[in-house]
Amino acid sequence: MDAESFLKNLVTEIEPNATVVGVEQREGAYHVSVAGTTGVVAKCELPRDQVAAAQQANDARRRVASTLKRCADDVVAPVSDGRN
């Protein structure tokens, strides 16, 4: 799987209400733009070698997922369950 598809799938897996709206490759890093329910777009940078490792090893995958989760948390509004 290519890196862009991997990142898109991973974001959807860790936060179903977020989606990758852009992946740019620049000098050894991926710049990932994530959008969600708030109308805000958050950006994060992931080193290319970490993304490559994340496609092969679970510990590297968890580190990349953690970075993407923090980014996704900035763009997804919590949904109230009505209990105040």
FIMI-221786 format. One record per atom (N, C-alpha, C, CB): z, x, y; atom name; residue in three letters; residue number from 1. Coordinates in nm, 4 decimals. Glycine has a CB too. Layout:
<pt w="Z" u="X" v="Y" a="CA" r="ala" k="NUM"/>
...
% end
This chain:
<pt w="0.0000" u="0.0854" v="-0.1168" a="N" r="met" k="1"/>
<pt w="0.0000" u="0.0000" v="0.0000" a="CA" r="met" k="1"/>
<pt w="0.0000" u="0.0904" v="0.1238" a="C" r="met" k="1"/>
<pt w="0.1232" u="-0.0974" v="-0.0005" a="CB" r="met" k="1"/>
<pt w="-0.0781" u="0.0532" v="0.2228" a="N" r="asp" k="2"/>
<pt w="-0.0808" u="0.1331" v="0.3453" a="CA" r="asp" k="2"/>
<pt w="0.0460" u="0.1076" v="0.4268" a="C" r="asp" k="2"/>
<pt w="-0.2070" u="0.1006" v="0.4295" a="CB" r="asp" k="2"/>
<pt w="0.0748" u="0.1970" v="0.5179" a="N" r="ala" k="3"/>
<pt w="0.1998" u="0.1925" v="0.5939" a="CA" r="ala" k="3"/>
<pt w="0.2118" u="0.0645" v="0.6766" a="C" r="ala" k="3"/>
<pt w="0.2098" u="0.3140" v="0.6852" a="CB" r="ala" k="3"/>
<pt w="0.1046" u="0.0221" v="0.7382" a="N" r="glu" k="4"/>
<pt w="0.1112" u="-0.0983" v="0.8219" a="CA" r="glu" k="4"/>
<pt w="0.1478" u="-0.2205" v="0.7384" a="C" r="glu" k="4"/>
<pt w="-0.0232" u="-0.1216" v="0.8937" a="CB" r="glu" k="4"/>
<pt w="0.0850" u="-0.2378" v="0.6250" a="N" r="ser" k="5"/>
<pt w="0.1174" u="-0.3512" v="0.5367" a="CA" r="ser" k="5"/>
<pt w="0.2608" u="-0.3410" v="0.4867" a="C" r="ser" k="5"/>
<pt w="0.0201" u="-0.3567" v="0.4169" a="CB" r="ser" k="5"/>
<pt w="0.3028" u="-0.2206" v="0.4517" a="N" r="phe" k="6"/>
<pt w="0.4398" u="-0.1990" v="0.4052" a="CA" r="phe" k="6"/>
<pt w="0.5395" u="-0.2426" v="0.5118" a="C" r="phe" k="6"/>
<pt w="0.4622" u="-0.0509" v="0.3686" a="CB" r="phe" k="6"/>
<pt w="0.5180" u="-0.2007" v="0.6360" a="N" r="leu" k="7"/>
<pt w="0.6097" u="-0.2349" v="0.7454" a="CA" r="leu" k="7"/>
<pt w="0.6109" u="-0.3853" v="0.7721" a="C" r="leu" k="7"/>
<pt w="0.5708" u="-0.1595" v="0.8732" a="CB" r="leu" k="7"/>
<pt w="0.4945" u="-0.4481" v="0.7704" a="N" r="lys" k="8"/>
<pt w="0.4871" u="-0.5928" v="0.7921" a="CA" r="lys" k="8"/>
<pt w="0.5631" u="-0.6681" v="0.6839" a="C" r="lys" k="8"/>
<pt w="0.3410" u="-0.6392" v="0.7955" a="CB" r="lys" k="8"/>
<pt w="0.5443" u="-0.6292" v="0.5597" a="N" r="asn" k="9"/>
<pt w="0.6133" u="-0.6954" v="0.4488" a="CA" r="asn" k="9"/>
<pt w="0.7639" u="-0.6729" v="0.4565" a="C" r="asn" k="9"/>
<pt w="0.5594" u="-0.6447" v="0.3145" a="CB" r="asn" k="9"/>
<pt w="0.8039" u="-0.5536" v="0.4919" a="N" r="leu" k="10"/>
<pt w="0.9463" u="-0.5208" v="0.4990" a="CA" r="leu" k="10"/>
<pt w="1.0163" u="-0.6008" v="0.6087" a="C" r="leu" k="10"/>
<pt w="0.9652" u="-0.3707" v="0.5235" a="CB" r="leu" k="10"/>
<pt w="0.9547" u="-0.6135" v="0.7244" a="N" r="val" k="11"/>
<pt w="1.0155" u="-0.6914" v="0.8332" a="CA" r="val" k="11"/>
<pt w="1.0328" u="-0.8368" v="0.7910" a="C" r="val" k="11"/>
<pt w="0.9294" u="-0.6830" v="0.9616" a="CB" r="val" k="11"/>
<pt w="0.9313" u="-0.8947" v="0.7304" a="N" r="thr" k="12"/>
<pt w="0.9395" u="-1.0339" v="0.6861" a="CA" r="thr" k="12"/>
<pt w="1.0468" u="-1.0505" v="0.5788" a="C" r="thr" k="12"/>
<pt w="0.8035" u="-1.0813" v="0.6327" a="CB" r="thr" k="12"/>
<pt w="1.0616" u="-0.9505" v="0.4946" a="N" r="glu" k="13"/>
<pt w="1.1631" u="-0.9550" v="0.3893" a="CA" r="glu" k="13"/>
<pt w="1.3043" u="-0.9506" v="0.4466" a="C" r="glu" k="13"/>
<pt w="1.1432" u="-0.8393" v="0.2922" a="CB" r="glu" k="13"/>
<pt w="1.3280" u="-0.8651" v="0.5449" a="N" r="ile" k="14"/>
<pt w="1.4637" u="-0.8503" v="0.5982" a="CA" r="ile" k="14"/>
<pt w="1.4981" u="-0.9549" v="0.7030" a="C" r="ile" k="14"/>
<pt w="1.4807" u="-0.7131" v="0.6575" a="CB" r="ile" k="14"/>
<pt w="1.3959" u="-1.0113" v="0.7695" a="N" r="glu" k="15"/>
<pt w="1.4190" u="-1.1151" v="0.8705" a="CA" r="glu" k="15"/>
<pt w="1.2997" u="-1.2094" v="0.8699" a="C" r="glu" k="15"/>
<pt w="1.4408" u="-1.0529" v="1.0130" a="CB" r="glu" k="15"/>
<pt w="1.3091" u="-1.3198" v="0.7944" a="N" r="pro" k="16"/>
<pt w="1.1964" u="-1.4122" v="0.7802" a="CA" r="pro" k="16"/>
<pt w="1.1443" u="-1.4712" v="0.9116" a="C" r="pro" k="16"/>
<pt w="1.2362" u="-1.5234" v="0.6905" a="CB" r="pro" k="16"/>
<pt w="1.2275" u="-1.4747" v="1.0153" a="N" r="asn" k="17"/>
<pt w="1.1854" u="-1.5308" v="1.1439" a="CA" r="asn" k="17"/>
<pt w="1.1262" u="-1.4267" v="1.2383" a="C" r="asn" k="17"/>
<pt w="1.3022" u="-1.5978" v="1.2107" a="CB" r="asn" k="17"/>
<pt w="1.1040" u="-1.3076" v="1.1894" a="N" r="ala" k="18"/>
<pt w="1.0423" u="-1.2014" v="1.2707" a="CA" r="ala" k="18"/>
<pt w="0.9111" u="-1.1600" v="1.2049" a="C" r="ala" k="18"/>
<pt w="1.1386" u="-1.0776" v="1.2861" a="CB" r="ala" k="18"/>
<pt w="0.8239" u="-1.1063" v="1.2876" a="N" r="thr" k="19"/>
<pt w="0.6951" u="-1.0598" v="1.2370" a="CA" r="thr" k="19"/>
<pt w="0.6503" u="-0.9371" v="1.3156" a="C" r="thr" k="19"/>
<pt w="0.5885" u="-1.1719" v="1.2457" a="CB" r="thr" k="19"/>
<pt w="0.5792" u="-0.8504" v="1.2481" a="N" r="val" k="20"/>
<pt w="0.5222" u="-0.7333" v="1.3147" a="CA" r="val" k="20"/>
<pt w="0.3965" u="-0.7780" v="1.3868" a="C" r="val" k="20"/>
<pt w="0.4913" u="-0.6177" v="1.2128" a="CB" r="val" k="20"/>
<pt w="0.3899" u="-0.7527" v="1.5161" a="N" r="val" k="21"/>
<pt w="0.2730" u="-0.7906" v="1.5949" a="CA" r="val" k="21"/>
<pt w="0.1867" u="-0.6711" v="1.6308" a="C" r="val" k="21"/>
<pt w="0.3160" u="-0.8615" v="1.7206" a="CB" r="val" k="21"/>
<pt w="0.2343" u="-0.5517" v="1.5972" a="N" r="gly" k="22"/>
<pt w="0.1540" u="-0.4333" v="1.6239" a="CA" r="gly" k="22"/>
<pt w="0.2148" u="-0.3087" v="1.5624" a="C" r="gly" k="22"/>
<pt w="0.1374" u="-0.4142" v="1.7726" a="CB" r="gly" k="22"/>
<pt w="0.1276" u="-0.2219" v="1.5136" a="N" r="val" k="23"/>
<pt w="0.1691" u="-0.0916" v="1.4621" a="CA" r="val" k="23"/>
<pt w="0.0722" u="0.0107" v="1.5188" a="C" r="val" k="23"/>
<pt w="0.1715" u="-0.0883" v="1.3039" a="CB" r="val" k="23"/>
<pt w="0.1248" u="0.1039" v="1.5964" a="N" r="glu" k="24"/>
<pt w="0.0432" u="0.2115" v="1.6519" a="CA" r="glu" k="24"/>
<pt w="0.0870" u="0.3427" v="1.5894" a="C" r="glu" k="24"/>
<pt w="0.0548" u="0.2173" v="1.8073" a="CB" r="glu" k="24"/>
<pt w="-0.0105" u="0.4246" v="1.5542" a="N" r="gln" k="25"/>
<pt w="0.0186" u="0.5569" v="1.5001" a="CA" r="gln" k="25"/>
<pt w="0.0020" u="0.6586" v="1.6121" a="C" r="gln" k="25"/>
<pt w="-0.0743" u="0.5909" v="1.3788" a="CB" r="gln" k="25"/>
<pt w="0.1095" u="0.7312" v="1.6390" a="N" r="arg" k="26"/>
<pt w="0.1055" u="0.8344" v="1.7426" a="CA" r="arg" k="26"/>
<pt w="0.1793" u="0.9565" v="1.6923" a="C" r="arg" k="26"/>
<pt w="0.1671" u="0.7835" v="1.8758" a="CB" r="arg" k="26"/>
<pt w="0.1240" u="1.0707" v="1.7133" a="N" r="glu" k="27"/>
<pt w="0.1855" u="1.2010" v="1.6892" a="CA" r="glu" k="27"/>
<pt w="0.3057" u="1.2002" v="1.5956" a="C" r="glu" k="27"/>
<pt w="0.2266" u="1.2589" v="1.8177" a="CB" r="glu" k="27"/>
<pt w="0.2831" u="1.1727" v="1.4702" a="N" r="gly" k="28"/>
<pt w="0.3888" u="1.1826" v="1.3710" a="CA" r="gly" k="28"/>
<pt w="0.4835" u="1.0648" v="1.3628" a="C" r="gly" k="28"/>
<pt w="0.4663" u="1.3016" v="1.3970" a="CB" r="gly" k="28"/>
<pt w="0.4499" u="0.9547" v="1.4310" a="N" r="ala" k="29"/>
<pt w="0.5389" u="0.8387" v="1.4278" a="CA" r="ala" k="29"/>
<pt w="0.4588" u="0.7092" v="1.4321" a="C" r="ala" k="29"/>
<pt w="0.6380" u="0.8436" v="1.5450" a="CB" r="ala" k="29"/>
<pt w="0.5205" u="0.6059" v="1.3812" a="N" r="tyr" k="30"/>
<pt w="0.4668" u="0.4704" v="1.3945" a="CA" r="tyr" k="30"/>
<pt w="0.5483" u="0.4003" v="1.5018" a="C" r="tyr" k="30"/>
<pt w="0.4715" u="0.3914" v="1.2577" a="CB" r="tyr" k="30"/>
<pt w="0.4805" u="0.3376" v="1.5942" a="N" r="his" k="31"/>
<pt w="0.5442" u="0.2565" v="1.6969" a="CA" r="his" k="31"/>
<pt w="0.5201" u="0.1111" v="1.6563" a="C" r="his" k="31"/>
<pt w="0.4872" u="0.2883" v="1.8425" a="CB" r="his" k="31"/>
<pt w="0.6282" u="0.0437" v="1.6207" a="N" r="val" k="32"/>
<pt w="0.6203" u="-0.0905" v="1.5643" a="CA" r="val" k="32"/>
<pt w="0.6692" u="-0.1913" v="1.6672" a="C" r="val" k="32"/>
<pt w="0.7029" u="-0.1009" v="1.4338" a="CB" r="val" k="32"/>
<pt w="0.5891" u="-0.2944" v="1.6914" a="N" r="ser" k="33"/>
<pt w="0.6267" u="-0.4041" v="1.7812" a="CA" r="ser" k="33"/>
<pt w="0.6593" u="-0.5254" v="1.6955" a="C" r="ser" k="33"/>
<pt w="0.5122" u="-0.4367" v="1.8845" a="CB" r="ser" k="33"/>
<pt w="0.7763" u="-0.5853" v="1.7227" a="N" r="val" k="34"/>
<pt w="0.8253" u="-0.6981" v="1.6438" a="CA" r="val" k="34"/>
<pt w="0.8520" u="-0.8157" v="1.7368" a="C" r="val" k="34"/>
<pt w="0.9540" u="-0.6598" v="1.5648" a="CB" r="val" k="34"/>
<pt w="0.8079" u="-0.9344" v="1.6959" a="N" r="ala" k="35"/>
<pt w="0.8325" u="-1.0576" v="1.7716" a="CA" r="ala" k="35"/>
<pt w="0.9067" u="-1.1552" v="1.6817" a="C" r="ala" k="35"/>
<pt w="0.6986" u="-1.1204" v="1.8239" a="CB" r="ala" k="35"/>
<pt w="0.9764" u="-1.2489" v="1.7462" a="N" r="gly" k="36"/>
<pt w="1.0524" u="-1.3471" v="1.6696" a="CA" r="gly" k="36"/>
<pt w="1.0590" u="-1.4792" v="1.7418" a="C" r="gly" k="36"/>
<pt w="1.1925" u="-1.2966" v="1.6417" a="CB" r="gly" k="36"/>
<pt w="1.1746" u="-1.5416" v="1.7372" a="N" r="thr" k="37"/>
<pt w="1.1911" u="-1.6768" v="1.7914" a="CA" r="thr" k="37"/>
<pt w="1.2262" u="-1.6798" v="1.9400" a="C" r="thr" k="37"/>
<pt w="1.2977" u="-1.7486" v="1.7144" a="CB" r="thr" k="37"/>
<pt w="1.2532" u="-1.5652" v="2.0007" a="N" r="thr" k="38"/>
<pt w="1.2988" u="-1.5643" v="2.1396" a="CA" r="thr" k="38"/>
<pt w="1.1872" u="-1.5473" v="2.2418" a="C" r="thr" k="38"/>
<pt w="1.3983" u="-1.4554" v="2.1582" a="CB" r="thr" k="38"/>
<pt w="1.0681" u="-1.5157" v="2.1975" a="N" r="gly" k="39"/>
<pt w="0.9591" u="-1.4891" v="2.2906" a="CA" r="gly" k="39"/>
<pt w="0.9597" u="-1.3470" v="2.3428" a="C" r="gly" k="39"/>
<pt w="0.9658" u="-1.5843" v="2.4055" a="CB" r="gly" k="39"/>
<pt w="1.0492" u="-1.2656" v="2.2920" a="N" r="val" k="40"/>
<pt w="1.0618" u="-1.1255" v="2.3317" a="CA" r="val" k="40"/>
<pt w="0.9948" u="-1.0391" v="2.2259" a="C" r="val" k="40"/>
<pt w="1.2116" u="-1.0849" v="2.3504" a="CB" r="val" k="40"/>
<pt w="0.9365" u="-0.9281" v="2.2682" a="N" r="val" k="41"/>
<pt w="0.8810" u="-0.8305" v="2.1746" a="CA" r="val" k="41"/>
<pt w="0.9657" u="-0.7039" v="2.1845" a="C" r="val" k="41"/>
<pt w="0.7290" u="-0.8006" v="2.2051" a="CB" r="val" k="41"/>
<pt w="1.0162" u="-0.6602" v="2.0715" a="N" r="ala" k="42"/>
<pt w="1.0957" u="-0.5370" v="2.0660" a="CA" r="ala" k="42"/>
<pt w="1.0119" u="-0.4286" v="2.0003" a="C" r="ala" k="42"/>
<pt w="1.2297" u="-0.5588" v="1.9880" a="CB" r="ala" k="42"/>
<pt w="1.0352" u="-0.3047" v="2.0405" a="N" r="lys" k="43"/>
<pt w="0.9607" u="-0.1929" v="1.9847" a="CA" r="lys" k="43"/>
<pt w="1.0568" u="-0.0919" v="1.9251" a="C" r="lys" k="43"/>
<pt w="0.8725" u="-0.1269" v="2.0917" a="CB" r="lys" k="43"/>
<pt w="1.0139" u="-0.0331" v="1.8152" a="N" r="cys" k="44"/>
<pt w="1.0926" u="0.0744" v="1.7549" a="CA" r="cys" k="44"/>
<pt w="0.9960" u="0.1817" v="1.7063" a="C" r="cys" k="44"/>
<pt w="1.1821" u="0.0212" v="1.6371" a="CB" r="cys" k="44"/>
<pt w="1.0492" u="0.3006" v="1.6933" a="N" r="glu" k="45"/>
<pt w="0.9694" u="0.4153" v="1.6505" a="CA" r="glu" k="45"/>
<pt w="1.0236" u="0.4655" v="1.5175" a="C" r="glu" k="45"/>
<pt w="0.9712" u="0.5286" v="1.7576" a="CB" r="glu" k="45"/>
<pt w="0.9326" u="0.4860" v="1.4226" a="N" r="leu" k="46"/>
<pt w="0.9697" u="0.5364" v="1.2909" a="CA" r="leu" k="46"/>
<pt w="0.8857" u="0.6593" v="1.2591" a="C" r="leu" k="46"/>
<pt w="0.9512" u="0.4272" v="1.1819" a="CB" r="leu" k="46"/>
<pt w="0.9497" u="0.7693" v="1.2241" a="N" r="pro" k="47"/>
<pt w="0.8732" u="0.8884" v="1.1859" a="CA" r="pro" k="47"/>
<pt w="0.7841" u="0.8598" v="1.0648" a="C" r="pro" k="47"/>
<pt w="0.9684" u="1.0058" v="1.1551" a="CB" r="pro" k="47"/>
<pt w="0.6636" u="0.9116" v="1.0681" a="N" r="arg" k="48"/>
<pt w="0.5677" u="0.8860" v="0.9600" a="CA" r="arg" k="48"/>
<pt w="0.6192" u="0.9316" v="0.8252" a="C" r="arg" k="48"/>
<pt w="0.4365" u="0.9547" v="0.9892" a="CB" r="arg" k="48"/>
<pt w="0.6892" u="1.0462" v="0.8218" a="N" r="asp" k="49"/>
<pt w="0.7391" u="1.0961" v="0.6942" a="CA" r="asp" k="49"/>
<pt w="0.8462" u="1.0039" v="0.6360" a="C" r="asp" k="49"/>
<pt w="0.7950" u="1.2371" v="0.7112" a="CB" r="asp" k="49"/>
<pt w="0.9254" u="0.9394" v="0.7217" a="N" r="gln" k="50"/>
<pt w="1.0258" u="0.8449" v="0.6720" a="CA" r="gln" k="50"/>
<pt w="0.9614" u="0.7194" v="0.6158" a="C" r="gln" k="50"/>
<pt w="1.1230" u="0.8076" v="0.7831" a="CB" r="gln" k="50"/>
<pt w="0.8553" u="0.6731" v="0.6794" a="N" r="val" k="51"/>
<pt w="0.7849" u="0.5550" v="0.6292" a="CA" r="val" k="51"/>
<pt w="0.7191" u="0.5874" v="0.4954" a="C" r="val" k="51"/>
<pt w="0.6789" u="0.5061" v="0.7317" a="CB" r="val" k="51"/>
<pt w="0.6599" u="0.7039" v="0.4845" a="N" r="ala" k="52"/>
<pt w="0.5991" u="0.7446" v="0.3575" a="CA" r="ala" k="52"/>
<pt w="0.7041" u="0.7532" v="0.2476" a="C" r="ala" k="52"/>
<pt w="0.5275" u="0.8798" v="0.3729" a="CB" r="ala" k="52"/>
<pt w="0.8191" u="0.8116" v="0.2793" a="N" r="ala" k="53"/>
<pt w="0.9266" u="0.8231" v="0.1805" a="CA" r="ala" k="53"/>
<pt w="0.9809" u="0.6856" v="0.1420" a="C" r="ala" k="53"/>
<pt w="1.0400" u="0.9112" v="0.2349" a="CB" r="ala" k="53"/>
<pt w="0.9859" u="0.5942" v="0.2378" a="N" r="ala" k="54"/>
<pt w="1.0388" u="0.4600" v="0.2124" a="CA" r="ala" k="54"/>
<pt w="0.9535" u="0.3820" v="0.1135" a="C" r="ala" k="54"/>
<pt w="1.0494" u="0.3829" v="0.3421" a="CB" r="ala" k="54"/>
<pt w="0.8288" u="0.4175" v="0.1023" a="N" r="gln" k="55"/>
<pt w="0.7413" u="0.3503" v="0.0066" a="CA" r="gln" k="55"/>
<pt w="0.7649" u="0.3995" v="-0.1352" a="C" r="gln" k="55"/>
<pt w="0.5958" u="0.3711" v="0.0447" a="CB" r="gln" k="55"/>
<pt w="0.8419" u="0.5081" v="-0.1483" a="N" r="gln" k="56"/>
<pt w="0.8649" u="0.5684" v="-0.2791" a="CA" r="gln" k="56"/>
<pt w="1.0105" u="0.5638" v="-0.3256" a="C" r="gln" k="56"/>
<pt w="0.8190" u="0.7100" v="-0.2764" a="CB" r="gln" k="56"/>
<pt w="1.1053" u="0.5714" v="-0.2338" a="N" r="ala" k="57"/>
<pt w="1.2464" u="0.5840" v="-0.2712" a="CA" r="ala" k="57"/>
<pt w="1.3321" u="0.4775" v="-0.2022" a="C" r="ala" k="57"/>
<pt w="1.2982" u="0.7242" v="-0.2357" a="CB" r="ala" k="57"/>
<pt w="1.4270" u="0.4230" v="-0.2773" a="N" r="asn" k="58"/>
<pt w="1.5118" u="0.3150" v="-0.2252" a="CA" r="asn" k="58"/>
<pt w="1.6012" u="0.3567" v="-0.1097" a="C" r="asn" k="58"/>
<pt w="1.5970" u="0.2609" v="-0.3349" a="CB" r="asn" k="58"/>
<pt w="1.6562" u="0.4777" v="-0.1131" a="N" r="asp" k="59"/>
<pt w="1.7446" u="0.5187" v="-0.0040" a="CA" r="asp" k="59"/>
<pt w="1.6673" u="0.5322" v="0.1271" a="C" r="asp" k="59"/>
<pt w="1.8139" u="0.6512" v="-0.0383" a="CB" r="asp" k="59"/>
<pt w="1.5474" u="0.5859" v="0.1220" a="N" r="ala" k="60"/>
<pt w="1.4631" u="0.5962" v="0.2416" a="CA" r="ala" k="60"/>
<pt w="1.4204" u="0.4569" v="0.2880" a="C" r="ala" k="60"/>
<pt w="1.3385" u="0.6842" v="0.2134" a="CB" r="ala" k="60"/>
<pt w="1.3958" u="0.3683" v="0.1934" a="N" r="arg" k="61"/>
<pt w="1.3567" u="0.2313" v="0.2257" a="CA" r="arg" k="61"/>
<pt w="1.4699" u="0.1608" v="0.3002" a="C" r="arg" k="61"/>
<pt w="1.3194" u="0.1533" v="0.0975" a="CB" r="arg" k="61"/>
<pt w="1.5930" u="0.1824" v="0.2561" a="N" r="arg" k="62"/>
<pt w="1.7077" u="0.1210" v="0.3233" a="CA" r="arg" k="62"/>
<pt w="1.7214" u="0.1712" v="0.4670" a="C" r="arg" k="62"/>
<pt w="1.8364" u="0.1496" v="0.2453" a="CB" r="arg" k="62"/>
<pt w="1.6955" u="0.2996" v="0.4893" a="N" r="arg" k="63"/>
<pt w="1.7060" u="0.3547" v="0.6250" a="CA" r="arg" k="63"/>
<pt w="1.5995" u="0.2936" v="0.7166" a="C" r="arg" k="63"/>
<pt w="1.6917" u="0.5089" v="0.6220" a="CB" r="arg" k="63"/>
<pt w="1.4771" u="0.2840" v="0.6679" a="N" r="val" k="64"/>
<pt w="1.3692" u="0.2239" v="0.7477" a="CA" r="val" k="64"/>
<pt w="1.3993" u="0.0758" v="0.7712" a="C" r="val" k="64"/>
<pt w="1.2311" u="0.2410" v="0.6767" a="CB" r="val" k="64"/>
<pt w="1.4459" u="0.0066" v="0.6675" a="N" r="ala" k="65"/>
<pt w="1.4789" u="-0.1354" v="0.6802" a="CA" r="ala" k="65"/>
<pt w="1.5904" u="-0.1564" v="0.7830" a="C" r="ala" k="65"/>
<pt w="1.5209" u="-0.1932" v="0.5436" a="CB" r="ala" k="65"/>
<pt w="1.6872" u="-0.0666" v="0.7871" a="N" r="ser" k="66"/>
<pt w="1.7972" u="-0.0772" v="0.8831" a="CA" r="ser" k="66"/>
<pt w="1.7457" u="-0.0666" v="1.0264" a="C" r="ser" k="66"/>
<pt w="1.9023" u="0.0316" v="0.8567" a="CB" r="ser" k="66"/>
<pt w="1.6555" u="0.0259" v="1.0497" a="N" r="thr" k="67"/>
<pt w="1.5971" u="0.0413" v="1.1838" a="CA" r="thr" k="67"/>
<pt w="1.5181" u="-0.0834" v="1.2215" a="C" r="thr" k="67"/>
<pt w="1.5057" u="0.1663" v="1.1901" a="CB" r="thr" k="67"/>
<pt w="1.4369" u="-0.1331" v="1.1293" a="N" r="leu" k="68"/>
<pt w="1.3576" u="-0.2528" v="1.1568" a="CA" r="leu" k="68"/>
<pt w="1.4464" u="-0.3755" v="1.1757" a="C" r="leu" k="68"/>
<pt w="1.2582" u="-0.2775" v="1.0434" a="CB" r="leu" k="68"/>
<pt w="1.5573" u="-0.3831" v="1.1028" a="N" r="lys" k="69"/>
<pt w="1.6496" u="-0.4962" v="1.1155" a="CA" r="lys" k="69"/>
<pt w="1.7110" u="-0.4992" v="1.2549" a="C" r="lys" k="69"/>
<pt w="1.7605" u="-0.4885" v="1.0083" a="CB" r="lys" k="69"/>
<pt w="1.7505" u="-0.3832" v="1.3058" a="N" r="arg" k="70"/>
<pt w="1.8057" u="-0.3782" v="1.4421" a="CA" r="arg" k="70"/>
<pt w="1.7021" u="-0.4257" v="1.5432" a="C" r="arg" k="70"/>
<pt w="1.8524" u="-0.2350" v="1.4771" a="CB" r="arg" k="70"/>
<pt w="1.5784" u="-0.3882" v="1.5230" a="N" r="cys" k="71"/>
<pt w="1.4699" u="-0.4295" v="1.6116" a="CA" r="cys" k="71"/>
<pt w="1.4497" u="-0.5811" v="1.6004" a="C" r="cys" k="71"/>
<pt w="1.3383" u="-0.3534" v="1.5769" a="CB" r="cys" k="71"/>
<pt w="1.4477" u="-0.6328" v="1.4789" a="N" r="ala" k="72"/>
<pt w="1.4271" u="-0.7759" v="1.4569" a="CA" r="ala" k="72"/>
<pt w="1.5428" u="-0.8582" v="1.5125" a="C" r="ala" k="72"/>
<pt w="1.4097" u="-0.8044" v="1.3079" a="CB" r="ala" k="72"/>
<pt w="1.6637" u="-0.8055" v="1.5042" a="N" r="asp" k="73"/>
<pt w="1.7796" u="-0.8782" v="1.5574" a="CA" r="asp" k="73"/>
<pt w="1.7683" u="-0.9022" v="1.7075" a="C" r="asp" k="73"/>
<pt w="1.9077" u="-0.8016" v="1.5275" a="CB" r="asp" k="73"/>
<pt w="1.6936" u="-0.8175" v="1.7771" a="N" r="asp" k="74"/>
<pt w="1.6748" u="-0.8329" v="1.9202" a="CA" r="asp" k="74"/>
<pt w="1.5769" u="-0.9452" v="1.9562" a="C" r="asp" k="74"/>
<pt w="1.6265" u="-0.7033" v="1.9785" a="CB" r="asp" k="74"/>
<pt w="1.4998" u="-0.9918" v="1.8588" a="N" r="val" k="75"/>
<pt w="1.3945" u="-1.0900" v="1.8898" a="CA" r="val" k="75"/>
<pt w="1.4136" u="-1.2235" v="1.8183" a="C" r="val" k="75"/>
<pt w="1.2594" u="-1.0333" v="1.8532" a="CB" r="val" k="75"/>
<pt w="1.5182" u="-1.2358" v="1.7390" a="N" r="val" k="76"/>
<pt w="1.5428" u="-1.3604" v="1.6656" a="CA" r="val" k="76"/>
<pt w="1.6743" u="-1.4204" v="1.7147" a="C" r="val" k="76"/>
<pt w="1.5469" u="-1.3353" v="1.5104" a="CB" r="val" k="76"/>
<pt w="1.6657" u="-1.5421" v="1.7646" a="N" r="ala" k="77"/>
<pt w="1.7851" u="-1.6129" v="1.8132" a="CA" r="ala" k="77"/>
<pt w="1.8599" u="-1.6726" v="1.6953" a="C" r="ala" k="77"/>
<pt w="1.7469" u="-1.7239" v="1.9152" a="CB" r="ala" k="77"/>
<pt w="1.9916" u="-1.6603" v="1.6951" a="N" r="pro" k="78"/>
<pt w="2.0688" u="-1.7233" v="1.5873" a="CA" r="pro" k="78"/>
<pt w="2.0577" u="-1.8760" v="1.5983" a="C" r="pro" k="78"/>
<pt w="2.2186" u="-1.6785" v="1.5928" a="CB" r="pro" k="78"/>
<pt w="2.0490" u="-1.9389" v="1.4852" a="N" r="val" k="79"/>
<pt w="2.0377" u="-2.0853" v="1.4819" a="CA" r="val" k="79"/>
<pt w="2.1760" u="-2.1436" v="1.4555" a="C" r="val" k="79"/>
<pt w="1.9350" u="-2.1325" v="1.3725" a="CB" r="val" k="79"/>
<pt w="2.2179" u="-2.2306" v="1.5433" a="N" r="ser" k="80"/>
<pt w="2.3483" u="-2.2946" v="1.5293" a="CA" r="ser" k="80"/>
<pt w="2.3436" u="-2.3971" v="1.4171" a="C" r="ser" k="80"/>
<pt w="2.3914" u="-2.3612" v="1.6617" a="CB" r="ser" k="80"/>
<pt w="2.4506" u="-2.4054" v="1.3423" a="N" r="asp" k="81"/>
<pt w="2.4562" u="-2.5053" v="1.2351" a="CA" r="asp" k="81"/>
<pt w="2.5260" u="-2.6334" v="1.2800" a="C" r="asp" k="81"/>
<pt w="2.5278" u="-2.4478" v="1.1136" a="CB" r="asp" k="81"/>
<pt w="2.5587" u="-2.6437" v="1.4069" a="N" r="gly" k="82"/>
<pt w="2.6166" u="-2.7649" v="1.4626" a="CA" r="gly" k="82"/>
<pt w="2.7665" u="-2.7770" v="1.4489" a="C" r="gly" k="82"/>
<pt w="2.5549" u="-2.8805" v="1.4000" a="CB" r="gly" k="82"/>
<pt w="2.8320" u="-2.6711" v="1.4009" a="N" r="arg" k="83"/>
<pt w="2.9777" u="-2.6767" v="1.3826" a="CA" r="arg" k="83"/>
<pt w="3.0536" u="-2.6213" v="1.5023" a="C" r="arg" k="83"/>
<pt w="3.0175" u="-2.6001" v="1.2579" a="CB" r="arg" k="83"/>
<pt w="2.9859" u="-2.5819" v="1.6076" a="N" r="asn" k="84"/>
<pt w="3.0443" u="-2.5232" v="1.7287" a="CA" r="asn" k="84"/>
<pt w="3.1010" u="-2.3917" v="1.6977" a="C" r="asn" k="84"/>
<pt w="3.1503" u="-2.6116" v="1.7889" a="CB" r="asn" k="84"/>
% end
